[in-house]
Structure formats: C-alpha cells, structure tokens
Amino acid sequence: MPDATLPVPTTDDATVVVPAPGPGPGNWAGAASAVLVDGTFWLTYRVRRPLTEGRGVAVVVARSEDGLAFEEVVQVQREAFGCESFERPVLVPVPGVGWRLYLSCATYDSKHWWVDSLTADSPAELASGRRRVVLPGDDRVAVKDPVVTHHPGAGDEAWVMWLCCHPLTEPGHEDRMTTRRLTSPDGLAWHDRGEVLAGRPGEWDQRGARVTAVLAEEPLTVLYDGRPDAASNWHETTGVARWEGDRLVATEVEPLASPHSDGAWRYAAAVPLPDGRTRFYVEAARPDGAHDLVTLVR
C-alpha cells in the first residue's frame, strides 16, 4: 500500500477547467499534462470529437496563474503532422533550450502511433517550432501517451519517459497496453530500459496498464490507467503502483472512477504545489457521456 499521506485524485470537489467540445460520447477534453514554472501553470491537452467528426483534432497549450482559469496560448493542428488523430501531449521546459511539446500521433488508416516533438524558445512559438520524430514505433508496436520527467545532473538518465505501448501483431487486440521505461540525456534520443508495468490477469486492469503521472520519486510511486476488457477502451479508471525491484507493482487501492456514464477517470496529471499539496488534472466522464478536463487539489 502507498503511504496514507500520499495524495490521490478522488472525484470529490473536482472543478471543470476545460469542458468537452460538445455534448455526448466521443466529445472529450483531456489527456492533459501540466507543469508549474515560476508561479505559472502550463497546461496542454487534446481536444477530441467523435469518430465521425475527426477524433483528436488539436492540441492546446494554455497558461494560468491559479491553476483554474486558463488562457489559450497556442494550438497545434493534426494536419501539420499528417496524422489522423492526436492523443496525450506533454509540455516540458528544457533548460538552456526553451520548451518542448511531445505529441502522440496516429497514422492514417492503421492502429499505429508515433511520438513526435516540437521545440521552441517559448510556448507561444511551439506551433512553428523545430520538429523531430522522437519515437517512430514500427509495424509491431504503437507508441503514445508519454509521461516525461527531468532529473538534472543524472547524465544519460537526465530524462525519464514512461511510454504506453500497444502490440500490433494480433488484429483486433491492438487496444492492449503496457508501459515501458525509457531514459535520455537530452529528451530526444531515448534508450528503452524495458517493460515495467502490465495488466494483471483477473484484475480490473487485466487488459492494460498505462502510467499517467509520477506521484513520488522516493519510493517511486505512480498513477496509471487500466481497464478490464476491450469494451472498456477509452473509459479507463485510475490506480496506484509502486516500484519494487525492477518494475512497478499495482497496490491494492480500489481504482478511482467517475460516478457518471462510462466511468472514465483517466489521464491523471499531478503538479506539486509549493505548500506541499498536489493539483491534479483528470479527464472525467460526465452524465451525458462526454469527458471534461477537471482539476482538484489534495
């Protein structure tokens, strides 16, 4: 079990910060990541519409002084990357360089995904930033939804990525997911350190497990998305896992779920606050089946 003082994003007292782009299932705002830099919250999220209207159509970068009211700074459109859909983006400051936006991009007419990037001097310039494919994936695996942390002075492990991987070798089963740990000296050239989290047979996460946020570094504790079956794709719930030996092991904490519609409570992001609390951003199902991006403090 994690330390009882460790915060987790329960559904109480959540506030909508970005509403779904429309009513009903398939309209989602979320898959967010966030950082607090010099008193300013920087948030990036994906806007998605139903399959008939284009899926993940844009990634938005926004800023806020209080973590609640956000002002859009820049938008990146999927057409600029020649991809069919976006999923989780990650925004990080890069010391001595500027800012980097990692993007999860879907290949047209396939189940394949890759991770791309934009780097610029400021968040406002990211749409026209320097582009570089970070992780291309291949015909055996789709890669997406990274979680990226920075550890200055750690050499070849200065950057750590928790990467969601979907196997493409069995048609009809591409929704399965595992998490791998990667490291990098610069956040661009990555070294795969192996699988560290997978679903557990007979459990609520047996169909897949995707790290979404690092809660604590010592002992290493994370939040992750999981689901029991293929039918639960797109409405995962959130669990807790801790590093044991050479991999992450799920705790016995009951998964956190929205009380509404499909129950989605997923893509949780965690921002440590100066007062010792944590602000969370979560993609949450609402009664009509749409997903809002909500925030709460624990």
N, C-alpha and C positions, 0 to 999 in steps of 0.2 A: 504493500500500500504506500502511496506517496505520503509525505509529511502532511499532517492535518492542517498545517498553516498554509500549504501550497494553494494558491488561488486557482479555481476552475470556473469557466464561463457558464454558470447556471442560467436558466431562462428568466429568472426574476429581474424586474426593473430594467429590461432592455429598452433602448431608445432607438428609433429608426433614424439613421443618418443619410441613407440613400434609398429611396423607395424603388420598388420594381418598376421597370419601364412601362408596364401595363398590367391589367388585371388577368388573373387566371394562370394555369400551369404553363411552364416554359418561359415566363417572363421573370427574369432573375437579375438582381443587382447583388454582387458579392464576389466570391473568390478573391478576397482582398488581402493585401499585406499593408503594413503600416510601420512607420518609424517616427521617433520624436527626436528632433535635431534642433538645438539651441532654442528650445521653448516652442517650436512649431511642429505640429503633427503633419506628416506627409502620408497620404493615403492613396493607394492605387487599387483599382477594382475593374472587373469585367462587366459589361452590360450585355445581357443575352435576351434574345427574343425566341419565340417558338420555332421549331424546325421549319415550318412553312414561311417564316419571316426572316430566316438568316442566321439563327444560332448566335454565337458570340461575336457581336458586330463591332465592338470598340473596347478599348482600354482607356480609362480616365485616370489622370493624376490630379489630385486636389490637395489643398492645404487648409489648415485650421489652427487657430490659437487656443481653442478649448477642447478639441477632440470631438466636438459635436456638430458645429456649423461649418461646413466645408465649402470652399470656393474652388471651382474648377480652374486648373492652371493650363492643362494641355490634354488633348485627346489624340490617341493613335488609332487609326482605322485599319481593319484587317486587310483591306485592298492593298495597302502599302507593303504588305508582306506576302501577297499572293496566297493567302491561306483561307480556308473555308470557315474557320472559327477560331476565336481566342478562348483560352481558359485562364487559369490563375497567373497574374503578373506579379513581379516582385520589384520594388523600388529600393535601391540602396545608395547611400553616399559612398563614394570611393575616394579616400584621402589622396590629395595631390592630383586628382584627375577630374572630379566633378560628381556626376550622378550616373547611375546605370539602371536601366529598366530591362528586366528579364521578361520574356513573353513566351507563353505556351501557344504554339501554332499548330493547327490541324491541316494535314494535307488533303486536298480535294479528293472526293470520291474514294476515301480509304479510311481505315481506322488508325493510320499512322499520325503521330505527333512529333514535333521537334521543339527545342528551346532555342530561341533567338535572343538578341540583345540590341539595345541602343545605349550609347554613352554620349553624354554632353556635359558642358560646363555647368548648366543649371537645369532644374526640372522643366522650366518653360521651353527649353530648346530641345527636349528629347525627341519630339516627332521628327526632327531633321537631324538627329544625332548620328554618330558613327555606328553603323550596323555591323554585327558579327554573329554568325551562327555559333552557338555555344555547344550544343549537344544535338547532333543530327538524328539520333535514333537510326534504325535500319529496318530491313524487312522482317525482322524477328521481334522487335520491341519498339513500342511507342513510349516517348519520354515527355513528361509535362509536370506542371504544378510544383515547381521547386520551392524549397524554403532555404534561404541563404543567410548565413551569419558570418560576421567578420571577427577575427581574433588577431589584432596587430602583434607583430613580433613572433608569430608562430611559424614563420618560414613557409615551407611547402603546404602547411595546413593553416595558413592565414585566413583562408576562406573555406567554409564548410557548406555543402549543399546536401539536403535531404530530397531525393528525387523520386517521384512517382513513376513506376514503370508498368506498362500493360503488355502482356505477351500477345503476339500476333500470329502464333503458329497454329492455333486451333480456331478455325472460323466459327463465329457465334459465341466465343468465350473471351473476346477481347476486352470486356469490361473488368476482368480480374485485375487486381493491382497489388504491387508490393512496393516497399521503399528501399532504396539503396543510398549509401553514404558516399559522397564524393568530396575530395579536397583539391585546393588550388592555391598557388602562390599569388595569383593576380585576379581571380574571379572570372577568368576567360578560358584558360586551359585547365581542364579538370581531369582528375585521376579517380577512377572507380575503385572504392575500397570494399565493395561487396554488399550483398543484401543484408539489411539489419532489422526489417520488420515485415511480417507477412500475416495473413489471416490465420485463424485457429479453427481447425475442424470442429464443428458442432457448436461454435460460439456465435455471438451476434456479429462478429467481424470476419466470418469464415470466407466470404467472397473477396475480401481485400482490405488492405490497411495502408493508409497514406498519411505520413507525418504532415502536420499543418502549422505547428508552432513549437518553439523551444520555450518551455516554462522556466527551467532552471538548468544551469551548467554543472552544478555540483550538489548532489548527484544529478547527472544528466536526465532530465525528465521532459517529456514532450506531450503535446496533444496530437491526436491523429483521428482521421476519418475512417469509418468502417461500415460495412454492410453485410447482411446475411446471405443475399442471393442476387441474381442478375436483375430481378424485378425491382430491386431497391436502388438500382443505378440512378444517380442524380439526386437522391434524397438520403445521403449518408447521415449518420449521427457521430458524436464525438466521444472518444475515450482517452485514457491516460496510459502512457507507457514509460518505463524507466530502463536505463542502461544497466545491463547485467552481463558481465563477462565481455562478450564481443558482439552483442546485439541488444535491441530494445525488446523488453518483455512487457506485455499488457498487464495492468493492475486489475484488481477485482472490482474497481469502481464501475457502477452501472453506467451505460452510455447515456450521454446527455442528448435530449431530443426536443424539438419544438412540440408544443401541445396541439399544433394546428395541422390540418390537411395531411401532406405526405410525411410530416415529422422531421423534415430536413433541419439539421443544426450542424453546419459543416463549414469547412474552410476557416476555422478559427485562427485569428492572428492575435498575438499578445504584445503589448507595448508596456515595458516597465515605466512607472512614474516616479518622479523624484521623492514622493512621500512614502515609497515602499509598496504601494498598491500597483495593480496591473489594469490597464484598459484593454479590453478585448473588442475585436470586431468579428462578427459572425454572420454568415449567410443563413437566414432563418425563414422557414416556411410560415406563411400567414394563412388565414382561414380560406381564402379563395384559391389557394394553390400556387400563387406567385411567391417569390422569395425576395425579401427586403434585406438590405445590409443594415445590421443593428450594432449598437455598442453598449457596453456595460463596464462598470469598474468593480473590481474585487480586491 
